[in-house]
């Protein structure tokens, strides 16, 4: 059975007809799957990206004319002063609390990654990271949302973005655990889109199998489009990609529609691999609101010029992030009058977005540019045999959420101490940082610090873990301590 003429002609016009070479060997289901994947791809866009017709900024040149960002520095936060934003900590906390009390805050949690680099062949959100409890990353984050809702007396919806490779496992896992206490309407799971990889020498689409394109998630920048395209109630497995899987059942709502129904005006954005984040932090939300910012970002101070964090900078009056790989070493090493790094502000992928801003960005087709990366991509050769390249053989196309910064009104940066907000799980044991042991040490230190600040006596070097349902933060621990003594005489999980 030949491929449909319309499909074959469309592919031939772009020199991509090779993806149908195994069509006669496919079952009807496999043909439908491949046709759906191809229907979802903008072949003109792929051709333009490969040809270099899409603008790619010269980031190294841009870095050489950049200025440090407008920011609330950590010292000013800790002293209670207004700092570079002109807003005191007390004012910020008051504004943030009011928004949380009014039910205007939601959480945007990105969970599209697998744990392969950790030797964990499941979605990373299912990794058991609790130092005493073995609670998973998803459990910790969702229980924080439950505790936040209890504190403020109103639901705090979580918009959880998966990817095609993590979606089904994540949905099943959360159903098994009854969403870790979140109300059904407080958890909106949606799936990001994908982009095909192409051969870097020819621009040809690559096949993962005879009836399947090689597709990968379109980057955390794909969050924006997925908020509007993925409908609640979408049925079927997540193996296919693009328009066909995003359609949803009649009557379903997308995430933006859900936000509007719930009255959500700002979103606290984070990635699933970082369990240290104070989700819904009223101070950060308050700075965002008090400065009329459309996009507020958290920074930590870089310890060394070559630290692998994106750099917040000002370019032509616009706030931007330049990736560490695009930042010239001599610029990164520049110092200020006090001898500190001039470009100190490292991005940790924690933001607050205005929902109205995201809606405005959705109306712009090219709000987020594609970044092109050379990667090793296993694929099916012309003879139908697997090819496992030893060198980068393909181009992948991704969008990054921080590229929204230049388009936001009044974007700001707020500095936090690394130990209070940033311990991402990225590496297998043996790496110098960002391993499970590293993250667990940060969690234990944070929780021990909260308890000691509340006057609780702790045995030396004893692991203690606090469930968000027992106390959300240092303030919650103080409230617990005021009710009666807290005993810790060995490894303890307070829940």
N, C-alpha and C positions, 0 to 999 in steps of 0.2 A: 504494500500500500504506500503510494508516494505521499510525501508531506503535502499539506494544503498549499495550493498554488499561491495564495496571498502571502502566506508565511515565507515560503521559499523565495518569492520575488523580493520581499522586503529584506531578507537576509542577503540576497545576491546583490542588491543595490549598495550594500555596505561591505561587500566582500567577506561576509560571515556565514556563507552557506555550508561551510565545513561542519558546523554543529549538527547538521542533519544527516551526516554520513552513515549513522547507525540506525536511522529511522525504521527501516524495514525489520530490524531485530527487536524492536520495542513492543511491549504490550500496549493495549489501549490506555491503561492508567499511566504508563510511563510517557506515552506520547502526549497525553493531556497535561502531565506535569511539566514536561519540557516546553510545550507550547505556552503554558501559563507563565513560565519563567521568562521566555522570550518576549511575550506580550508586555511584560512589566518593565522591560528595559528600553530606555531612550537611546537608540543606536546612534542618532545624530550627536547626542551629548558624549557618548563614549568615544566616537570618532574625533570630536573636538578636543576632548581631554588628551587623547593619545597624540594628536597632532600639535598639541601645545597652543591651541587657539584660545584656551581659557587662561585668563590672567593669573599668573603665579608671581606674587610679590618677591622682590629681591630683599629678603629679610636681613641678610648680612649688611647690605648698604643701609637699610632702614635702621638697624641697630646702631650704626655709627653716628646717626643724627638724633637718636632718641634722648628723652629726658626721663628722670625718675617719675613715678606716678604720684598723683594726689592721693594722700592716704591718712588714715588714723593709725598712728604708730602705737605699739604696745605700751610704751612708757606713758603716753598720754591716757590710754585706756585705764591703766592701773592707777594712775594718779587722780583719775576722775575728771581731768581737764578736757576741754573741747578739741584740742589739737588741731590738726589740719582740716578737720571737717566743721569745726565750730559747734559741735554738739557734745555735751557732756555725757558721761556714762549713765548718770541718773536719768537724764532726759531720754536717752536711747532706750533704756530698760522700761521706762514708763510707756513710751510709744509702742514698743514691741509687745508688752503685756496687753495693752488695750486691743491690739490687732488680734492676738491669740484669744483673748476673752470673747471677742466678737465673732470668732470662727472664720476669720479672713485669711488664715494661713494654711497652706497645704505643703506636703513633702513630695519632692520629685527624686526618686531613688533609681539610679541606673544600675542594672544588674544583668548585663548581657554577656559577661565574660565567663569562660570555662576555667576550671582550676588546673589545667594541664601543666602549667609551669610549676605547680606545687606537687605534681604527682597525684592529682586528685581529679579523676575523670568524670566530674559532675559540675553543675553550675557552681561558680565560686561562692555564691550566696549560701550554699548548703554546707560550706566548710565549717567544722566544729572548732571554733576559735576560743570559746570561753576558757580561761585558765584553770578554773576549778569545775565549772558546770559542763564544759564542752558544748555550750550553747552555740548555735550556728550564727554566722554573720546576719542572716535574714532575721533570725529570732531577736537578736539584740536590737536591730534597727526598728523592727515593728513593735517590739515592746516599749521602746522609747516613744513611739507615736501614741501607743495606748496610754502610757503614763502622762504624756503631755496633754492628751485629751482629758484625762481625769483631773489633772491640776487646774485646767482652765474651764472645765465644765461644758465642753463642746467638742464635737468630733473633729479630728485632724486627719483629713483624707491623705492617703499615700498613693501616689501615682508611680507604679513600679514598671520600669521599662526592661523588658527581656530582649533577647535576640532569637532568631530562628533556632539556634542550637541549644538555647537554655529554656525556651518558653515552656514546652510541655512538662519537662521535669520540675520546673519551678511551680507551675500551676498545681501539679499533682502534690508536690511537697507541702505547699501552703494549705491545700485542701485537707491533707492528712492531719495537719496541726491546727486546723480551725483558725487559720490566719493569725495565730498567736494572740488571739484575743481581739483583733480589730473587727469592728462591725462590718457586715458585708458591703455596705455602701461606702465604707471608709478605705477600701482597697480596690483600686482600679489598675488592673494589669493590662499592659499594652505592649506590642511587639514592634521593634524598630525595623526599618527596611534593610535592604541589602544592595550591594553593588557587585557586578562581575569583575573578575580579574582578567587582564589581557596579557598576551605574550609581549614582552618588552621590545622584542625585535620586529614584530609584525603587526601588533595591535589586534591580533585574532583573539576572540573569546576562547577561554579554556573550559574543557569539560572535566567534571569530577567523576562522571560515569557516562555510560553511553546515552543515557536519557536524562542527564542532569548537568547543568552548568556549574562551574565553580563560582560560588557566591560567598561573600563575607559581609558581616555587618557594616553599615555605612558610617561608623564612627559615632561618638557620643553627640556629635552635631546632628545626627539623624533624629535625635529626640524631638526636635522642633516639628518636623514634618509628621512624625508618628503621632504626636499629640492630637493632630487633626484628622489623620487618615484611618487610624485603627479604631474600629467600633467595638463597644462592649457586646458580648454575645457572639463574637466571631467563632465559627465552628470549624472543626477539622484540625488536623495536625499542622504543625508549623513548617513542614518541609519545603513547601513552595514559598515563593517570595513575591512581593510587589503587589500590584493592584488587585489581583485575583484573591489574595488572602486577606487584604485589608478591607474588603467590602463589608463584611459583617452581616448580621441578620437584619431584616427590616425592623425599624423601631429602636435599634441600638443607638447609643450616643458615643461620641468620641470624648477624649479626655478634656478638651477645652469646653465642650458642652457640659460635661459633668462639673467642671470648675464653676462655670457660670450659674448652674443650678444650685450649687452649694454656696455661692457667694465668696469664692476664693479669689483674693486679689493679689497675693504674692506666694511664691513657691520657694521653699528651702531645698536647694539642689545639692545632692551628694552622690558619691559612688559607693557601691556595696562593699568594697574591700577595706573600708576604713571605719572600724567600729568605735573609734574614739570620739567621733563627731558629736557635739551637743545639738542634736536635731531640734530645730525650732528655737534656737537660742534667742531669747527676747532682746538681748543687747544688739546682736547683728541685725535682726529684723528692724529694730528701732533706728539704727543708723541709716538703714535703707529708706525707711519712711520719712525720717526727719529731714533728710537731704533731698527728697523728691527724686531719688535715684531710680532708674529703671532696671539697673543691673549692678548688684553689689557683690564684690568678690573678696574672699579671704586670702591673705598672704601669710607666709612664715618667712622670717629672715633667713636668707641663705648663709650657711656657715662657711662655704668656700665658693670661689668664683665659678668653678666647674661643676657645682652641684646639679644633678639632673632634674631640675625643675624649670618649667616655663617661666619667663621673665615678664612681669608687668612693667610696661613702659608707656610714656606718652609720645605719640607720633603726630605731628601737625595738629596738636591740640586734642587728639583722640586717644583714649585708653586702649591699649592693645596687649596681647601676649605674644612674645617671640619665643619659640621653642629653644631649649638649651643647645640643640644640635645646629641651630641657625645663628647662634649668638657668638660673634668673634671673641676669641680668648682675650685679646687685648682690651676689648670693651668691657667684658665681664669682670676684668681685674681692676677696672678704674675704682678709685677711692674718693670719698667725700672729704670735707674739711676736717671732720673728726677722725679720719682714718678708717672708717667703715666702708663697706662696699657701696658704691654709688647706686648700682642696680642690685638692690638688696631683696626686692619683693618677689619671692617664689610662689608660683601658683600651685594650689593643692586640690583644685577641682571642687571647691565649695563655694556656692553662689546663692544669692537671693534674686529671683526674677520677678518683675512685675508681670502679671498675667496679661494686662493690656498691651505691654511691650511685645510679648510673645505672639499675641494675635496680630499685631502690626507686622511682625517679621514673617508670619505665615503668608501674608498677602504679597510678599516679595519673592519672586521665583529664585533669585540668586542671592538671598540674604546671607547664605553661608557658602563660601568658596570651597572647592574640593582641594585637598592636599594629596599629592601623588607620592607613593612610596614604592621602592623596589624591594620585592620580597621573593622568598623561595616558595613556590606554590606547586605541590604535587598535583598531577593531572593525568588525563588519559591521552596517550599519544595517537598519532594518525592510524597506527596499526591496532588500536584497541587495547594496547598494553599499558599498565601504569608507568608513569615517569616520576621519579623522585629526584629532583634536581639537587645538586650539591652547591650551586651558586644561585643568587637571585636571578630569576628567569621571567618575572612577571611584574606588572604594575597594578597596585591596588589604589583605590580611590576612597578617601574618607573625608568627612566633615568634622570640625571640632567646635564644640559649643562656645568656647571662649572667643571665637571669631565674631560673635554678636556684639562684643564690647564696643567697637568703634561706632556702632549704629545706635547705641543707647544714649539717652539723655541723662546727664549728671551721673555717669558711672563712678563708683568709688571703690577703694581698696581699704580693707581693715586688717591690721596685723594681729595675729594671735600667736601665742607661744606654741611651739611644736608639741610639747608634752600635753597640752590641753585639747588638741584638735587633730593631730596628724600622725597616724601610725598605720599605713596601708599594708595589706597583705598581698605581696607580689612575688616573692621569691621562695624557692625550695630551701631546705636546711643547708647551712654551710655558707650562704651569702652573708655579707657584712651587716646588712639591715633589711628590713621589710620582710622578714621571715615570720613564721607562726610564733616562734619563741620571742622574737623582737616585739611583735604586736602584743602578745600576752604580758610581757614585762611592762609595757606602757599601760595596759589596762590595770594591772595589779598596782603599779605605782600611783596611778590616778585615784583608784578606789581607796588605797591606804591613806593617801593624802587627804581625801574627803573625811575619812573617819578620824584621823589624827587632828584635823582642824576642828572637829566636833568634840574633842576631848576624850576619844576612845583610846584606851591603851591596847597596843598591838605587840605580839611577840615579834622579835626581829626576824626578818627574812621569811615571814609566813605569807603564803599567797592568800589574798582575800579578793573575792569578786562580788560585786553588787549588781543584782538584777535591776533593770530600770523599773520593774514593778514594785520593788522594795524602796528604792530612792532613785530619782531621775538624775540628780546632780548633788553638788555640795550642799545646796540649799535644802534639798530633800533629806540628806543625812542629818543636818542640824535639827530638822523637825523631828526625825526619828529619835535622836539623842535626847531631845527635850521631853519625850514621853517616858523615858526610862533607860536604864543601863543597857549597853550593847556589849555582849561578851564574845570575844574572839580568842580562842586558845589553841588554834591549829588551823590548817587549811579550811577556809570557810566560804560558803556561797550564801549570801544574804538574799533571800527571796521571800 
